[in-house]
């Protein structure tokens, strides 16, 4: 009788540990995906702001492009996918994968792991 109770307790503890581990991995990946999205949006915002600030100073498309490149270079692992300066606006598209534990191996979640953000702003006239 006592050994059955011990087996039940061990079985329950094992399930608890496995459940908490799975929940922890899910929370860590969800947090990493969320933080990546926020940091990527911030990187795009900063790059566009740098371009607009540069444009205000001397109205040079080349300097605005350089300002975007410098801003993106300061961001860890952010890839610049698109940079367009002209027609009275600046557009920046950036990408970066989230640093996750397992979400990158789950097909439907890969679109959240590989995040792309675009930001467009009008250049002051």
N, C-alpha and C positions, 0 to 999 in steps of 0.2 A: 504494500500500500504506500509506504513512504517513498519507494523508488518511482512509483507512478507519479506522485506529486512532484518529485524532483524533476522528472522528465517533462511534466507539464510546465513547470516554472522555467526550465531551460529553453523549451520550445517557445514559450511566450517572450522570453528575453531575446532570443535570437531574432524573432519576428520584429520586435521593437527596434533592435539595433539596425537591421536591414531597412526597415521603414524609415527610420531617422536618417540613415545614410542616403537613401534615395531622395528624400525630401530636401536634404542639405545640398545635394548635387543640383537638383532642380532650382532651388533658390539661388545658388551661386551662379548658375548659367543665366537665369533670368535677370539677376542683378548685373552681370557682365554685359548682357545684351542691352539693357536699359542705359547703363552708364556709357557704353560705346555710342549709342544713338545721341545722347546728350552732348558728349564730347565732340562728336562729328559735326553736329549742328553748330556748336560753338566755333569749331575750326572754320566752317564755311562762313559764318557770320563775321569772324575776325578777318578773314581774307577779303571779303567784300568791303568791309569797313576800311581796311588798309588801302584798297584800290580807290575807293571814293575819296579818302583823305589825300592820297597822292594826286588824284585828278584835280581836286580843289586847289592844290598848291601850284600846279603848272600845266594842267590840261593836256598831259602827255599820255597817250595810250601805252607807250612802251614803259613809262615809269609806273603806271597803274598795274601793268602786267608783272613788272619786277616786284612791286609791293605785295602782290598776291603770292608770287613764288617764295618770297622771303617769309611771309606769314605761314604758308603751308610747310616750309622747311623747318619751322620751329615746333611743329606738331609731330609727335611720335607716330610713325607708321601710317600716316595719312597719305593716300595717293590722290594726286590731282588728275581727274579724268577729263575735265573740260574747263577751259578758260576763254571767255569771249569778252572783249572790250570793244564797244562800238555801238552805233545807233542810239546813243544816249543812255546806255545801260552797261552793266557789268554782270556776267553770269559765271558762277563758280560751281563746279560739281566735284565732290570729293567722295572717297570711299575708304573703308578700313574694316577688316574683319574683327569681330569681338573675340576676346580671349576667353574661350569657353572650355569646359571639360568634355562634354558629350554632345551638346546640341548640334555641332557641326556634322555629326554622323546621322542625324535624323532628317531625312529628306525634306519634309514640310517646314522645318525650322531653319534651313540654310538661308532662306531669304532674309531672315532676321539677323543671322550671324554675319553675313556679307552685306553690310549696310552701305547705301549710297544716298548722299544728300546733295541737293542743288539749292543754290541761293542766288537770287537776282535782285539787283537794286538799280535805281535810276542814278545816272551821273548828273551832278548839278550843272545846270545850263548856264 
